[in-house]
């Protein structure tokens, strides 16, 4: 996707020096564009845990590159297994992380100790990055007809889409999940307008999704998280598109906190509610959303807010100094509230039968 008019991805190896893995530090967007270089497994672990990178697909690929950086340090099996264990502890909800690390270890340890493990580690991470881009593009292609059909009904009026958090290219490698159909619709010339939930407490919508859409020239409005229900009541939302950090076998969807409330409002107002996700974000080992581990993050993310004061990013206290806070990072939307799942293989019902219809290898 475009970043200041030039095609860009969210993670890459430095040309001529693949031992340096580059990421966009998302903590300072949209106010600054900072490229951070990861040079060892500890820096990759910190980048994931502290949300320099975030978004389930990107977390998985970043972990894969973390395993490559670990192999550069040592190709001993005990060291690599310990590195994978540290990476697994960073973000407990996003299942892409666990899929990536399982695949990386399996691929790397097939090789004897030595340079072959480093080569395979890099090849695996590169392949996962390219597959993620392909999957996101395919999600866009399968989701595009949903927007096209609404556009035909509305004529010259824009299709109003509401999204939550950031499920864009910054959360993936390119295209994004929930944003991919939006980007392809924009390329096709369909009039669009996107309602962007601010997504407290870290404001990924206001800071990242709005930044992305602006870079692509897509009309959008940032709204407070509690505005979506009102907009749906007024007929101002044609479609809700969100991503997923982990979706269970029966179609329950874990996504950024607040997604469940959007699904409830959509169901009450007859607004289509679709979840866009690659198969790497589906966990066929879990049958129910209640089994998904829900990450609790630092309460200070709730108590404090960050913003730009004209010269630097400033952190300010939002609550009484002695008030405690609780910070659940995700909630679970039951499958019954999901109109459909948009995957790289097509759209299916949010149900075990629907998912297995597209992915029979999980039967």
C-alpha positions in Angstrom: 0.0 0.0 0.0 1.0 3.6 -0.3 3.1 5.5 2.3 3.7 9.1 1.3 2.9 8.1 -2.3 5.3 5.1 -2.5 4.5 1.4 -2.1 5.4 0.1 1.3 5.2 -2.9 3.6 5.1 -3.2 7.3 8.2 -5.5 7.7 11.1 -6.2 5.5 14.8 -7.2 5.5 17.3 -4.5 4.7 18.5 -4.7 1.1 22.0 -6.1 1.0 21.9 -7.0 4.7 19.2 -9.5 5.5 20.5 -9.8 9.1 18.7 -6.6 9.8 14.9 -6.8 9.9 13.1 -3.5 9.6 9.7 -2.6 11.0 7.6 0.6 11.2 7.4 1.5 14.9 3.6 1.9 15.1 3.7 3.5 18.5 4.6 6.9 17.0 2.3 6.9 14.0 0.7 9.1 12.6 2.8 11.8 14.1 6.2 10.4 13.2 7.4 7.8 10.7 10.1 5.8 12.5 11.8 2.7 11.1 13.2 0.4 13.7 15.8 -2.3 13.0 15.6 -5.7 14.8 18.9 -7.4 15.1 18.3 -10.3 17.5 15.5 -12.3 19.0 15.3 -10.1 22.1 14.6 -7.0 20.0 11.9 -8.9 18.1 10.4 -10.2 21.3 10.3 -6.6 22.7 8.8 -5.2 19.5 5.9 -7.7 19.7 5.3 -7.4 23.4 5.4 -3.6 23.5 3.4 -3.2 20.3 6.0 -1.7 18.1 4.2 -4.1 15.7 0.7 -5.3 16.2 -2.1 -7.1 14.3 -2.4 -10.9 14.2 -0.9 -11.5 10.8 2.0 -9.1 11.4 2.7 -10.6 14.8 3.0 -14.0 13.3 5.4 -12.9 10.6 7.4 -10.8 13.0 7.8 -13.8 15.2 9.0 -15.8 12.2 11.7 -13.2 11.5 12.4 -13.3 15.3 13.2 -17.0 14.9 15.5 -16.2 11.9 17.3 -13.7 14.1 17.6 -16.3 16.8 19.1 -18.7 14.4 21.7 -16.1 13.5 22.7 -16.0 17.2 22.8 -19.8 17.6 21.5 -22.8 15.7 21.5 -25.1 18.8 18.1 -26.7 19.3 17.9 -25.8 23.0 18.5 -22.1 22.1 15.9 -22.1 19.3 13.3 -23.7 21.5 14.0 -21.2 24.2 13.6 -18.4 21.7 10.3 -19.7 20.5 9.1 -20.0 24.1 9.9 -16.4 24.8 8.2 -15.2 21.7 5.1 -17.3 22.6 4.7 -15.3 25.8 4.4 -11.9 24.2 0.8 -11.9 23.0 -1.5 -14.7 24.2 -4.6 -14.0 22.1 -3.3 -13.7 18.5 -3.2 -17.3 17.2 -1.0 -16.4 14.2 1.9 -16.1 16.6 1.6 -19.7 17.7 1.0 -21.0 14.2 4.1 -19.2 13.0 6.4 -20.4 15.8 5.2 -24.0 15.4 5.9 -23.9 11.6 9.3 -22.2 12.1 10.6 -24.7 14.6 9.4 -27.6 12.6 11.1 -26.3 9.4 14.3 -25.2 11.1 14.9 -28.3 13.1 14.5 -30.6 10.1 18.0 -29.3 9.2 21.2 -30.3 11.0 22.8 -27.8 13.3 24.7 -25.1 11.3 24.2 -22.6 8.4 21.4 -24.7 6.9 19.1 -23.8 9.8 19.8 -20.1 9.2 18.9 -20.4 5.6 15.7 -22.3 6.2 14.7 -19.8 9.0 15.0 -16.9 6.6 13.2 -18.8 3.8 10.4 -19.7 6.1 9.9 -16.1 7.3 10.0 -14.7 3.8 7.5 -17.3 2.6 5.2 -16.5 5.4 5.3 -12.8 4.6 4.5 -13.4 0.9 1.7 -15.8 1.8 0.2 -13.2 4.1 0.2 -10.6 1.3 -1.4 -13.1 -1.0 -4.0 -14.1 1.5 -4.9 -10.5 2.3 -5.2 -9.7 -1.5 -7.6 -12.7 -1.8 -9.6 -11.6 1.1 -10.1 -8.3 -0.7 -11.1 -10.0 -3.9 -13.7 -12.1 -2.1 -15.0 -9.2 0.0 -15.2 -6.7 -3.0 -18.5 -8.0 -4.3 -20.2 -7.2 -1.0 -19.3 -3.5 -1.5 -20.0 -3.6 -5.2 -23.6 -4.9 -4.6 -24.3 -2.2 -2.0 -22.8 0.4 -4.4 -25.2 -0.7 -7.2 -28.1 -0.2 -4.9 -27.0 3.2 -3.7 -26.1 4.6 -7.1 -23.9 7.7 -6.8 -24.1 7.7 -3.0 -21.0 6.5 -1.1 -21.0 3.1 0.6 -20.7 3.7 4.3 -18.4 1.1 6.0 -17.7 1.0 9.8 -14.5 -0.6 11.0 -13.0 -1.1 14.4 -9.4 -1.0 15.5 -6.8 -1.4 12.8 -7.1 -4.4 10.5 -5.2 -2.7 7.7 -1.8 -3.2 6.0 -0.1 -2.0 9.1 -1.6 -4.9 11.0 -0.5 -7.3 8.2 2.2 -7.0 5.6 0.1 -5.4 2.8 -3.5 -4.8 2.0 -4.8 -5.7 5.5 -7.8 -7.9 6.2 -10.9 -5.7 6.9 -9.4 -2.9 4.8 -8.5 -5.1 1.8 -12.0 -5.1 0.3 -12.1 -1.3 1.0 -8.8 -0.7 -0.9 -9.9 -2.8 -3.9 -13.3 -1.1 -4.0 -11.6 2.3 -4.0 -9.3 1.1 -6.8 -12.4 0.1 -8.7 -13.9 3.6 -8.4 -16.7 2.8 -6.0 -17.7 5.8 -3.9 -16.8 5.1 -0.3 -16.8 6.6 3.2 -15.4 4.8 6.2 -16.4 5.4 9.8 -13.2 4.8 11.9 -13.7 3.9 15.5 -11.0 5.6 17.6 -10.5 2.3 19.5 -9.6 3.2 23.0 -7.4 2.7 24.9 -4.5 2.7 22.3 -6.5 4.5 19.6 -5.4 2.2 16.8 -8.3 3.3 14.7 -7.8 7.0 15.2 -4.1 6.8 14.8 -3.5 3.9 12.3 -6.6 3.2 10.3 -7.3 6.9 9.7 -3.6 7.3 8.7 -3.8 4.4 6.2 -7.0 5.6 4.7 -5.7 9.1 4.3 -2.6 7.9 2.6 -4.8 6.0 0.1 -7.1 9.0 -0.4 -10.2 7.3 0.9 -12.8 9.5 2.5 -13.3 8.7 6.2 -14.4 10.1 9.6 -12.9 9.3 13.0 -15.7 8.6 15.5 -15.8 7.9 19.3 -16.1 4.2 20.0 -19.7 4.6 21.2 -21.0 6.3 18.1 -21.5 3.3 15.9 -24.9 2.3 17.3 -26.3 5.7 16.7 -25.0 5.7 13.1 -26.6 2.4 12.5 -29.9 3.6 13.9 -29.8 6.5 11.5 -29.1 4.3 8.5 -25.7 5.7 8.1 -23.8 2.4 8.1 -24.2 -0.1 5.2 -21.6 -2.6 6.2 -19.4 -3.4 9.2 -16.0 -4.9 8.4 -13.6 -6.0 11.2 -10.6 -8.3 11.6 -9.9 -11.1 14.1 -7.0 -12.1 16.3 -8.4 -15.6 16.8 -11.5 -17.3 15.5 -12.6 -20.7 16.9 -13.8 -23.7 15.0 -17.5 -22.8 15.7 -17.1 -19.2 14.3 -16.7 -17.3 17.6 -14.5 -14.3 16.9 -11.9 -12.7 19.3 -11.0 -9.2 18.2 -10.1 -5.8 19.7 -12.2 -4.9 22.7 -15.4 -3.2 21.7 -16.0 -5.4 18.6 -18.8 -7.4 20.5 -20.7 -4.1 21.1 -20.5 -3.3 17.4 -21.9 -6.7 16.5 -24.8 -6.3 18.9 -25.7 -2.9 17.4 -25.4 -4.3 13.9 -27.7 -7.3 14.8 -30.3 -4.9 16.3 -30.3 -2.7 13.2 -30.0 -5.4 10.5 -26.6 -4.1 9.4 -24.3 -6.8 7.8 -21.4 -7.6 10.1 -18.5 -9.4 8.4 -15.2 -10.6 9.8 -12.2 -10.6 7.4 -9.4 -12.9 8.4 -6.8 -15.3 6.9 -6.8 -18.9 7.8 -3.8 -18.3 10.0 -6.2 -16.4 12.4 -8.5 -19.5 12.7 -7.8 -21.9 15.6 -9.4 -25.2 14.7 -8.2 -26.7 18.0 -10.7 -24.5 19.9 -14.5 -25.1 19.6 -15.8 -22.1 21.6 -14.9 -18.5 22.2 -14.9 -19.0 25.9 -11.8 -21.0 25.5 -9.8 -18.2 24.0 -7.2 -16.6 26.3 -8.0 -12.9 26.6 -4.9 -10.7 27.1 -4.9 -8.2 29.9 -2.5 -5.3 29.4 -1.0 -2.6 31.5 -3.8 -0.6 33.2 -1.8 2.6 32.4 -2.9 2.2 28.8 -6.4 3.1 30.1 -5.4 5.7 32.7 -3.2 7.6 30.3 -3.6 8.9 26.7 -1.1 10.0 24.2 -1.3 12.8 21.7 0.7 15.3 19.7 1.4 18.7 21.3 2.8 20.3 18.2 6.3 19.2 18.7 6.3 15.8 20.4 4.2 13.0 21.5 2.9 13.8 25.0 1.4 11.4 27.6 -1.3 12.7 29.9 -3.2 11.3 32.9 -6.9 10.8 32.1 -8.2 9.5 35.5 -7.9 10.4 39.2 -4.4 9.5 40.2 -5.5 6.9 42.7 -8.2 5.3 40.5 -7.4 1.7 39.5 -8.1 0.6 35.9 -8.5 -2.7 34.1 -7.4 -3.3 30.6 -8.9 -6.2 28.6 -7.4 -6.1 25.2 -10.0 -8.3 23.4 -13.6 -9.5 23.5 -15.4 -12.4 21.9 -18.2 -11.9 19.4 -20.5 -15.0 19.3 -20.8 -16.7 15.9 -24.6 -16.0 15.9 -23.9 -12.2 15.5 -21.5 -12.7 12.5 -23.0 -12.4 9.0 -20.0 -14.2 7.4 -16.3 -14.8 7.5 -14.3 -13.5 4.6 -11.2 -15.6 4.1 -8.6 -16.2 1.4 -10.7 -19.1 0.1 -14.0 -17.3 0.0 -16.9 -16.3 2.3 -18.5 -18.8 4.6 -20.9 -18.9 7.5 -19.5 -18.3 11.0 -20.0 -22.0 11.9 -18.0 -25.2 12.1 -19.8 -26.4 8.9 -19.0 -23.2 7.1 -15.4 -23.1 8.1 -14.8 -26.8 7.4 -16.5 -26.3 4.0 -13.6 -24.0 3.0 -10.9 -25.8 5.0 -11.7 -29.5 4.8 -8.2 -30.4 5.9 -9.3 -29.5 9.5 -12.0 -32.2 9.7 
